[in-house]
Amino acid sequence: MRAILLAGGLSLLLSLLGTRYAIRYFTRLGYGQEIREDGPTSHHTKRGTPTMGGVAIIAAAVLAYLLAKLITGSMPTASAMLLLFLFVGTGLVGFLDDFIKIYKQRNLGLRSKAKIVGQTIVGLVFAGLALSPWLEDDRGVRPASAAISFIRDLSWLTLPAAVVAVFILVMVIGGSNAVNLTDGADGLATGASVMVFGAYTIVNIWQNNQWCGQSSIDYGQCYEVRDPLDLAVLASAITGACFGFLWWNAAPAQIFMGDTGSLALGAAVAGLAVLTRTELLLIILGGVFVLETVSVMLQVSWFKVTRRVTGTGKRLFRIAPIHHHFEMVWDEITVVIRFWIITGICVAAGTGIFYAEWVAGT
């Protein structure tokens, strides 16, 4: 428990101070954000705001995690190292995307195919190692399971390893792009990430308290997770890093996380769902990310269908993702706060379902 508190506190402090330094450094280098022309007109005033702030989030979380392990004298586990690889790896893909935007002074960075290739490479390596027998613990448990899970593994959904690897890859790409779509208003994705990673910290702590690796636990109700305590430490570190970054990213934002941060955070939350055996529960916990993604899918699909039928494409929303639609009705701060409230409801519902399942089985 001391490592969890240390990781959260240190990452908060490192992110708070590191982001301030990043604002000055990126401003001096001229690393400003380009704004999409078809977005809300109120966003045009944000052009030139420093971006790539995700570097501060990633650096603070990784450094705080390692410091917490060093101070407590414990070694990193296989699950945490895999999650770190996924977190940093997708962050590097986002960094390349952001850098190209800045270098070429345009709102488009990496081509969509190149971005997907980068995410696929990182995601497949993560999936392959997580399912590998090389990383089994002394009880024969691997970081990821061959069964799809909700709160625990669903035995009737046990699949071949290759199919599970593809499922994990879809989760990683979907999660990273979902947070990327949400990151379109000051503080929106950052605040939502604080709540979702905070929820996973609680989930991991509870799983550790009821972990099957403890001899005193009732094996009918325990959780078969590879390294729940260490995952809680890393989830706490990411939560604290997002919290510290939010100080500077809240409206009016002095820095944006960019794809560096959004791709890393989205992949990390997907990775946590895989490693904690709560893959389908993520749909509820990350409900706001799902909402943003579905709004884009509906917008594109409806436009294509109506264009094919009537010859003129029509839109369901004024603009997608959906938070931009509401910015046409409310001011940006109101939209962000209300979407934070939605996130809070989703997180409360998800953690409530998680706990209720355990209570109902006792």
Secondary structure as UniProt FT lines:
FT   HELIX           2..29
FT   TURN            37..38
FT   HELIX           41..46
FT   TURN            47..48
FT   HELIX           54..72
FT   HELIX           78..104
FT   HELIX           112..130
FT   HELIX           133..135
FT   TURN            138..139
FT   STRAND          147..149
FT   STRAND          153..158
FT   HELIX           161..182
FT   TURN            183..184
FT   TURN            186..187
FT   HELIX           188..209
FT   TURN            212..213
FT   TURN            215..216
FT   TURN            219..221
FT   HELIX           228..249
FT   HELIX           258..275
FT   TURN            276..277
FT   TURN            279..281
FT   HELIX           282..285
FT   HELIX           287..310
FT   HELIX           322..327
FT   TURN            328..329
FT   HELIX           332..361
//
